[in-house]
Amino acid sequence: MFDKRHLPLQTPAGQLVSSGKAILLGEHFVVYGASALAVAVPNGVTLSWRPADAHSLWIDNWDLQVRPDASGTELERAFQALLDGAPWATQPAEMHATIGIPSGAGLGSSAALGVAVLRALEHANGHPLTHEARFALLFAWEGVFHGQPSGFDHAASLHQGFTRFRRFETPPLQALPPASNLYAIVGHVEPGASTKTMVDGVRSWREAYPVRFQDLLNSADARVDVFLHALEQGALVNAGRLLDDNHAALQEIGVSTPALDRAVQRARDAGAYGAKLIGAGGGGCILALTDAIHIDALHHALQAVSIRTLRIEPETPRTSSSLPPTLP
Ligand code: PMV
């Protein structure tokens, strides 16, 4: 029988939006301490909530209800893990989320959902957390999907802008000023693989080729500053080459696929300054760097090889919460 609670909330107490992310540089190497760079992908998750008798999370556009359960599905275990770290969340909330980005495709949908759920719990309980506390708590949620996440995904989603991340630095996240030259197309090329499986595969590769891995890691680490400088100067040919180098490194450690490689080549043939797979790989998305003049043509070219495309442009509105600005 159709359950009326499945409808979007008619009278939410609040609504908020959290962003996904596209990794410009450094995925996988970030796990071992290299610098990495991400840009927010707006409207990752829209979530409304209201006080209730028990915690529940409805993913309206997946036709899915999730309750906290330590022995349930991944989402149920993540929900429980988050609540275990939030003993202050004594006021349960009914939450309804819509996921606006492809999931399991390297765009950080799980982190965006975790951020939205946590912030709704904060609001429902009148318990604002600092950014640092949110970052720490979300490892429990992300750990269910990723195994040993670097924290990059949820750091980028929490910041909602242009982000540099270095895992073993304090603080690991550096919020960067918006990049006025950053025009890119993200193409969702094929279904992605499990991040945990891909990270485990890279760990094996690193064990088999430790010296080569360290070389690649050092190059990945150095690439971020050079890229930021090139972007700031509008030296897009140089910036694009760094994306290409990043893709080659990801190919070498075994996380690309023929379809991702073909899409990357298609982007370059269509005039992109550079292109790479983004996220854990094994499928998912690519990102191709362009400029204001060529973005429409590149977009068109990538639509032909993508399930879905997203545009990243400097004027893309920053995601924001529609809740009162009392929480940091
Ligand atoms: O979840 P994805 O596909 O965006 O990948 C996350 C980035 C990795 O570097 C592969 C893993 C991590 O924890 O940083």
Boltz pocket constraint, residues with backbone or C-beta under 6 A from the ligand:
constraints:
  - pocket:
      binder: B
      contacts: [[A, 21], [A, 26], [A, 27], [A, 28], [A, 29], [A, 30], [A, 31], [A, 105], [A, 106], [A, 107], [A, 108], [A, 146], [A, 148], [A, 149], [A, 150], [A, 151], [A, 152], [A, 153], [A, 195], [A, 199], [A, 278], [A, 279], [A, 280], [A, 281]]
      max_distance: 6.0
